[in-house]
Amino acid sequence: MRIRAALVETLGGPFTLRDVDIEEPRPDEILVRIAAAGICHTDLGTRQVWPRLPMVFGHEGAGVVEAVGDAVTTVAPGDHVCLSYRSCGACGQCAAGYRSYCEAGFGALNAAGARPDGSTGLSRDGAPVFGNFFGQSSFATYALAHESNTVKLPAGFPAVLAAPLGCGVQTGAGTVLNVLRPRPGETLAVFGAGGVGLSAVMAAVAEGCSVVAVEPVASRRAVARELGAAAVIDPAAVDDVAAAVRDATDGGAHCAVDTTGRSAVVSQAVGALRQRGTLALVGIGERAEFDVMTVLTKGVSIRGVIEGDAVPSEFIPRLIELHGQGRLPVERLITEFPFADIEAAARAASSGEVIKPVLTFG
């Protein structure tokens, strides 16, 4: 079937709309007509280094099931769905409820550019087009997905709101609710108030916690305040960010989330914690340095987190429930762009002009 997709055709190049062909779903696959797709910084960063081109990115898709393979039992044509990350569902980690640490390897199922057998499901003029990004590649009018990353939505829930739940909101909120689990009245410091960080802010506020957001962009600090943060800090306006957080949290935060992946910020987050505090690392980075004696003497824990330790089929319905209660107003983060304006949406996200761009498909 001929579809329209946003291709990255050169390393670090722009998203360019092209006609491509998509296969019929295999027995374990689900063909989804995409209605909305969030743009995540993972999409933007990965296109700068991705080795297999041309490539279709996109991993926050939402839409309607068009067709299913013979082995699919959890959804049917006509179902409205949200797409997330893929897992094997059968290994020890998956069986224990930690699907984001699937033993098949996160890269193998989510960031290989192809199915495990090497095929792509997408082609252009007979040549392969790489995809299968997070088991979906939703920067296209249609995507092939899988049971493990396809979650049925309740009737009437808007695709524009559903799309970011599959990764950004799931990561931020899940890190708070599934990993850190702060008690009401405890303090959380969030470093970086983008889509993931502000989702962490919303989840912590919903749990009755006091939140401090550290963010250089004034408009994002304002949104953090509107979402319930007790204090916001401009890191450029203080001499010692860690000390400023400690002052704002009466001696140090009980827990912290770093969404930046930057070494200097990770060090600040460690220093911002109180005794036996916990830092969750969710931002993509390479190396970080921090004071070992601070970690030792304070008994600090540092924890890596992928996708909020969430099982999509269980956690996305929880997020929708929180939204229905008015405790997770994800619409405050979203700016809509037509699919044809994907490159403009990407630039707006990179510049910090918008928090969570969501592409809409007519």
C-alpha positions as CSV (number, residue, x, y, z in Angstrom):
1,M,0.0,0.0,0.0
2,R,1.3,3.5,-0.9
3,I,1.6,5.8,2.1
4,R,3.1,9.2,2.9
5,A,6.1,9.2,5.3
6,A,8.7,11.8,6.6
7,L,12.1,10.4,5.5
8,V,15.5,11.4,6.8
9,E,17.6,10.8,3.7
10,T,21.0,12.2,4.8
11,L,22.8,12.1,8.1
12,G,21.4,14.9,10.3
13,G,19.2,16.0,7.3
14,P,15.6,17.3,7.4
15,F,12.4,15.4,7.5
16,T,11.2,15.2,3.9
17,L,7.7,13.9,2.9
18,R,7.9,11.1,0.4
19,D,5.6,8.4,-1.0
20,V,6.7,5.0,0.2
21,D,5.2,1.5,0.2
22,I,4.2,-0.4,3.3
23,E,3.7,-4.2,3.5
24,E,0.5,-5.9,4.7
25,P,0.9,-6.8,8.4
26,R,2.6,-10.1,9.2
27,P,0.8,-12.5,11.6
28,D,2.2,-10.7,14.6
29,E,1.8,-7.2,13.3
30,I,-0.8,-4.4,13.4
31,L,-1.4,-1.9,10.7
32,V,-2.3,1.5,12.2
33,R,-3.6,4.6,10.4
34,I,-1.8,7.4,12.2
35,A,-4.0,10.3,13.5
36,A,-1.4,12.0,15.6
37,A,2.3,11.6,16.5
38,G,4.4,13.4,19.1
39,I,7.9,14.6,18.4
40,C,10.4,13.6,21.0
41,H,14.0,14.8,21.4
42,T,15.0,11.2,20.9
43,D,13.7,11.5,17.3
44,L,15.6,14.7,16.8
45,G,18.9,13.6,18.4
46,T,18.9,10.2,16.7
47,R,18.5,11.5,13.2
48,Q,21.9,13.3,13.7
49,V,23.7,10.0,14.1
50,W,21.5,7.3,12.6
51,P,23.6,5.1,10.2
52,R,20.8,3.4,8.2
53,L,19.2,5.7,5.6
54,P,16.6,6.6,4.4
55,M,14.8,6.2,7.8
56,V,11.4,6.9,9.2
57,F,11.4,7.9,12.8
58,G,8.5,8.6,15.2
59,H,7.7,6.7,18.4
60,E,4.7,8.5,19.9
61,G,2.0,7.5,17.5
62,A,-1.8,7.3,18.0
63,G,-4.5,6.3,15.5
64,V,-6.9,3.6,14.3
65,V,-6.2,0.0,13.7
66,E,-6.6,-0.7,9.9
67,A,-5.7,-4.4,9.8
68,V,-4.2,-7.1,12.0
69,G,-2.2,-10.3,11.4
70,D,-3.7,-13.7,12.1
71,A,-1.9,-14.0,15.5
72,V,-3.1,-10.7,16.9
73,T,-5.8,-11.0,19.6
74,T,-5.6,-7.8,21.7
75,V,-6.9,-5.3,19.2
76,A,-9.1,-5.4,16.1
77,P,-9.7,-3.2,13.1
78,G,-11.5,0.0,14.1
79,D,-10.0,0.2,17.5
80,H,-8.4,3.5,18.5
81,V,-4.9,2.9,19.9
82,C,-1.8,4.5,21.4
83,L,1.6,3.2,20.3
84,S,4.6,2.9,22.7
85,Y,7.9,1.0,22.9
86,R,8.2,-2.7,21.9
87,S,9.3,-5.7,24.1
88,C,9.4,-9.4,23.5
89,G,7.0,-10.2,26.4
90,A,8.6,-13.6,27.0
91,C,12.0,-13.1,28.7
92,G,12.6,-13.0,32.4
93,Q,12.5,-9.2,32.6
94,C,9.3,-9.0,30.7
95,A,7.7,-11.7,32.8
96,A,8.8,-9.8,36.0
97,G,7.0,-6.7,34.7
98,Y,10.2,-4.8,33.6
99,R,9.5,-4.7,29.9
100,S,11.7,-1.7,29.2
101,Y,14.7,-3.8,30.2
102,C,13.6,-6.7,27.8
103,E,16.4,-9.2,27.4
104,A,16.0,-9.1,23.7
105,G,17.7,-5.8,23.9
106,F,16.1,-2.3,23.7
107,G,18.1,-1.6,20.6
108,A,17.2,-4.8,18.8
109,L,13.5,-4.3,19.0
110,N,13.3,-0.5,19.1
111,A,16.3,1.0,17.4
112,A,17.6,-1.3,14.7
113,G,15.8,0.2,11.8
114,A,14.4,-3.1,10.8
115,R,12.6,-6.2,12.0
116,P,14.8,-8.8,13.8
117,D,15.0,-10.8,10.6
118,G,16.5,-7.7,8.8
119,S,13.4,-6.8,6.7
120,T,11.9,-3.3,6.9
121,G,8.2,-3.4,6.0
122,L,8.8,-0.2,4.1
123,S,10.2,0.5,0.6
124,R,10.5,3.1,-2.1
125,D,10.8,2.3,-5.7
126,G,11.8,-1.2,-4.7
127,A,14.6,-0.1,-2.4
128,P,14.3,-0.7,1.4
129,V,13.3,2.2,3.6
130,F,14.4,1.7,7.2
131,G,11.9,2.0,10.1
132,N,10.4,-0.1,12.9
133,F,11.6,2.7,15.2
134,F,10.3,1.7,18.7
135,G,8.3,-0.9,16.8
136,Q,6.3,1.7,14.9
137,S,7.9,4.5,12.9
138,S,4.9,6.8,13.2
139,F,6.1,9.8,11.2
140,A,3.9,8.4,8.4
141,T,0.3,8.1,7.5
142,Y,0.4,4.4,8.4
143,A,2.7,2.3,10.7
144,L,3.2,-1.4,11.4
145,A,3.1,-2.0,15.2
146,H,2.9,-5.0,17.5
147,E,0.8,-6.2,20.4
148,S,3.4,-5.3,23.0
149,N,3.4,-1.6,22.0
150,T,-0.2,-1.1,21.0
151,V,-2.6,0.0,23.7
152,K,-6.4,0.3,23.1
153,L,-7.8,3.7,24.0
154,P,-11.2,4.3,25.6
155,A,-13.9,5.6,23.3
156,G,-13.6,9.3,22.6
157,F,-10.1,9.9,24.0
158,P,-8.4,12.3,21.5
159,A,-5.4,11.0,19.5
160,V,-3.6,14.3,20.0
161,L,-3.6,13.7,23.8
162,A,-2.9,10.0,23.5
163,A,0.2,10.3,21.3
164,P,2.6,11.8,23.9
165,L,1.6,9.2,26.5
166,G,3.5,6.5,24.6
167,C,6.9,7.9,25.5
168,G,7.5,11.4,26.9
169,V,4.6,11.5,29.4
170,Q,5.1,7.8,30.3
171,T,8.8,8.4,31.0
172,G,8.4,11.4,33.2
173,A,5.3,10.4,35.1
174,G,6.4,6.7,35.3
175,T,9.8,7.7,36.8
176,V,7.9,9.4,39.6
177,L,5.0,6.9,40.1
178,N,6.8,3.6,39.4
179,V,10.4,4.3,40.4
180,L,10.9,7.1,42.9
181,R,7.4,6.8,44.5
182,P,7.7,9.9,46.7
183,R,5.3,10.1,49.7
184,P,2.9,13.0,50.0
185,G,4.8,16.0,51.5
186,E,8.2,14.9,50.2
187,T,10.2,17.0,47.8
188,L,11.2,16.3,44.2
189,A,13.7,18.3,42.1
190,V,13.3,18.1,38.3
191,F,16.2,19.2,36.2
192,G,14.9,20.2,32.7
193,A,11.3,21.2,32.2
194,G,10.6,19.9,28.8
195,G,7.9,17.3,28.0
196,V,9.5,14.6,30.2
197,G,10.3,16.9,33.1
198,L,7.0,18.6,33.2
199,S,5.3,15.2,33.1
200,A,7.3,14.4,36.2
201,V,6.2,17.6,37.7
202,M,2.5,16.8,37.1
203,A,2.8,13.3,38.5
204,A,4.6,14.5,41.6
205,V,2.1,17.3,42.2
206,A,-0.7,14.7,41.8
207,E,0.9,12.7,44.5
208,G,0.9,15.6,46.9
209,C,4.7,16.4,46.6
210,S,6.5,19.7,46.7
211,V,8.4,20.2,43.4
212,V,11.3,22.4,42.4
213,A,11.9,22.7,38.7
214,V,15.4,23.8,37.4
215,E,15.0,25.1,33.8
216,P,16.9,27.8,31.8
217,V,13.9,28.7,29.6
218,A,11.6,31.3,31.2
219,S,8.4,30.1,29.5
220,R,9.0,26.6,30.6
221,R,9.6,27.7,34.2
222,A,6.2,29.5,34.0
223,V,4.5,26.4,32.8
224,A,6.1,24.4,35.7
225,R,4.7,27.0,38.1
226,E,1.2,26.8,36.5
227,L,1.3,23.0,36.8
228,G,1.9,23.2,40.6
229,A,5.7,23.5,41.1
230,A,6.4,25.1,44.5
231,A,9.5,26.8,43.2
232,V,11.4,27.3,39.9
233,I,15.1,28.0,39.5
234,D,16.9,29.6,36.5
235,P,20.3,27.9,36.6
236,A,21.9,30.9,35.0
237,A,20.7,33.2,37.7
238,V,22.3,31.4,40.7
239,D,25.9,30.8,41.6
240,D,25.3,27.3,43.0
241,V,22.3,25.4,41.6
242,A,22.5,22.5,44.1
243,A,22.6,24.9,47.0
244,A,19.6,26.8,45.6
245,V,17.6,23.5,45.4
246,R,18.7,22.6,49.0
247,D,17.5,26.0,50.2
248,A,14.2,25.6,48.4
249,T,13.6,22.1,49.8
250,D,14.6,22.8,53.5
251,G,18.0,20.9,53.3
252,G,17.7,18.9,50.1
253,A,15.3,17.1,47.9
254,H,14.1,13.6,48.8
255,C,14.5,12.7,45.1
256,A,15.4,14.2,41.8
257,V,15.0,13.5,38.1
258,D,17.6,14.5,35.5
259,T,16.2,14.8,32.0
260,T,19.2,16.4,30.4
261,G,21.9,13.7,30.3
262,R,24.5,16.5,30.9
263,S,27.4,15.8,33.2
264,A,27.3,19.2,35.0
265,V,23.6,18.9,35.6
266,V,23.9,15.4,36.9
267,S,26.5,16.6,39.4
268,Q,24.1,19.4,40.4
269,A,21.3,16.9,40.9
270,V,23.5,14.7,43.2
271,G,24.4,17.8,45.3
272,A,20.8,18.8,45.6
273,L,19.7,15.7,47.4
274,R,19.4,15.2,51.1
275,Q,20.6,12.2,53.0
276,R,19.7,8.9,51.3
277,G,18.1,10.7,48.5
278,T,17.6,9.1,45.0
279,L,18.4,10.5,41.6
280,A,16.7,9.0,38.5
281,L,18.6,9.5,35.2
282,V,16.2,9.6,32.2
283,G,18.1,11.9,29.8
284,I,20.2,10.4,27.0
285,G,23.9,11.2,27.6
286,E,27.4,9.8,27.4
287,R,29.4,10.4,30.5
288,A,28.8,12.1,33.8
289,E,31.0,13.1,36.7
290,F,30.0,13.6,40.3
291,D,31.5,13.8,43.7
292,V,31.9,10.3,45.0
293,M,32.2,11.4,48.6
294,T,28.9,13.2,48.4
295,V,27.3,10.0,47.2
296,L,29.0,7.9,49.9
297,T,28.5,10.2,52.9
298,K,24.9,11.0,52.0
299,G,24.0,7.5,51.0
300,V,22.7,8.7,47.7
301,S,21.2,6.3,45.2
302,I,21.5,6.8,41.4
303,R,19.1,4.9,39.2
304,G,18.8,4.7,35.5
305,V,15.3,4.6,34.1
306,I,14.0,3.6,30.7
307,E,10.4,4.5,29.7
308,G,9.4,5.1,33.4
309,D,9.7,1.4,34.1
310,A,6.2,1.3,32.6
311,V,4.4,-1.6,31.0
312,P,2.4,0.4,28.3
313,S,-0.7,-1.8,28.5
314,E,-1.0,-1.2,32.2
315,F,0.4,2.3,32.6
316,I,-1.1,4.2,29.7
317,P,-4.6,3.5,31.0
318,R,-3.5,4.8,34.4
319,L,-2.3,8.0,32.8
320,I,-5.6,8.4,31.0
321,E,-7.4,8.0,34.3
322,L,-5.2,10.7,35.9
323,H,-6.0,13.0,33.0
324,G,-9.7,12.3,33.4
325,Q,-9.4,13.3,37.1
326,G,-7.7,16.6,36.1
327,R,-4.4,15.6,37.7
328,L,-2.4,15.1,34.5
329,P,-3.3,18.0,32.1
330,V,-1.0,17.0,29.2
331,E,-2.8,19.4,26.9
332,R,-0.9,22.2,28.6
333,L,2.3,20.8,27.0
334,I,1.0,20.3,23.5
335,T,1.3,22.4,20.4
336,E,-0.3,21.0,17.2
337,F,1.3,21.0,13.8
338,P,0.0,19.6,10.5
339,F,2.1,16.6,9.4
340,A,3.3,18.5,6.4
341,D,5.0,21.0,8.8
342,I,7.0,18.4,10.5
343,E,10.3,20.1,9.9
344,A,9.0,23.4,11.3
345,A,7.7,21.4,14.4
346,A,11.1,19.9,14.8
347,R,12.8,23.3,14.7
348,A,10.3,24.7,17.3
349,A,11.0,21.8,19.6
350,S,14.8,22.1,19.2
351,S,14.7,25.9,20.0
352,G,12.5,25.5,23.0
353,E,9.8,27.5,21.4
354,V,7.3,24.7,22.1
355,I,7.3,21.9,24.7
356,K,5.6,19.0,23.0
357,P,4.9,19.3,19.3
358,V,2.2,16.9,18.1
359,L,1.7,16.2,14.4
360,T,-1.9,15.9,13.2
361,F,-2.9,13.9,10.1
362,G,-5.9,15.0,8.1
